[in-house]
Amino acid sequence: MKNVPPELHDELRRRAASEGKTVGEVILEALRRDMRQRTMHEWLDDLARRPRPDPAPTREQVDQIMSEARHDLWGDG
């Protein structure tokens, strides 16, 4: 493959073989998966359009929310 580092090409071949696909199919799936993801710019634009709470939460409230989220995700905190 042109302009593909040998180690990446080797990994693509290994992945394709393990999944019973061609290298091209693996590349297309990866590109499709990547293109479905929002870019950082899109994410930041979306965030900027969201209304801000008024009044802003205190540091303690933010810490509590983050602690609860960590506990919900990881069971710690």
C-alpha positions as CSV (number, residue, x, y, z in Angstrom):
1,M,0.0,0.0,0.0
2,K,1.3,3.4,-1.0
3,N,2.1,5.9,1.8
4,V,1.2,3.4,4.6
5,P,3.9,2.7,7.2
6,P,4.8,-1.0,7.2
7,E,3.8,-1.5,10.8
8,L,0.3,-0.1,10.2
9,H,0.0,-2.2,7.0
10,D,1.0,-5.3,9.0
11,E,-1.7,-4.5,11.7
12,L,-4.3,-3.9,9.0
13,R,-3.4,-7.3,7.4
14,R,-3.6,-9.0,10.8
15,R,-7.0,-7.4,11.6
16,A,-8.4,-8.3,8.2
17,A,-7.3,-11.9,8.5
18,S,-8.7,-12.3,12.1
19,E,-12.0,-10.9,10.9
20,G,-12.1,-12.7,7.6
21,K,-12.1,-9.5,5.6
22,T,-10.0,-7.7,3.1
23,V,-7.7,-4.9,4.2
24,G,-9.9,-2.5,2.1
25,E,-13.0,-3.6,4.0
26,V,-11.2,-3.0,7.4
27,I,-10.1,0.5,6.2
28,L,-13.6,1.4,5.0
29,E,-15.2,0.3,8.2
30,A,-12.7,2.3,10.2
31,L,-13.3,5.4,8.1
32,R,-17.1,5.0,8.3
33,R,-16.9,4.6,12.1
34,D,-14.6,7.7,12.3
35,M,-16.9,9.8,10.1
36,R,-19.9,9.1,12.4
37,Q,-18.1,10.7,15.3
38,R,-18.5,14.4,15.8
39,T,-15.4,16.5,15.5
40,M,-14.1,18.5,18.5
41,H,-15.2,21.7,16.7
42,E,-18.8,20.3,16.2
43,W,-18.9,19.3,19.9
44,L,-17.7,22.7,21.1
45,D,-20.2,24.5,18.8
46,D,-23.0,22.4,20.2
47,L,-21.8,23.1,23.8
48,A,-21.6,26.8,23.1
49,R,-25.3,26.8,21.9
50,R,-26.6,25.2,25.1
51,P,-28.1,27.5,27.7
52,R,-26.0,28.1,30.8
53,P,-27.6,27.6,34.2
54,D,-28.4,30.8,36.1
55,P,-27.1,31.0,38.7
56,A,-24.0,29.0,37.9
57,P,-23.5,25.9,40.1
58,T,-21.1,26.2,42.9
59,R,-17.8,24.2,43.0
60,E,-19.3,22.0,45.6
61,Q,-22.3,21.2,43.4
62,V,-20.1,20.4,40.5
63,D,-17.9,18.1,42.7
64,Q,-21.0,16.3,43.9
65,I,-22.3,15.8,40.4
66,M,-18.9,14.5,39.2
67,S,-18.7,12.2,42.2
68,E,-22.1,10.7,41.5
69,A,-21.3,10.3,37.8
70,R,-18.0,8.5,38.7
71,H,-19.9,6.2,41.1
72,D,-22.6,5.5,38.5
73,L,-19.9,4.6,35.8
74,W,-17.2,3.0,37.9
75,G,-18.8,2.1,41.3
76,D,-16.2,4.1,43.2
77,G,-15.8,7.6,44.6
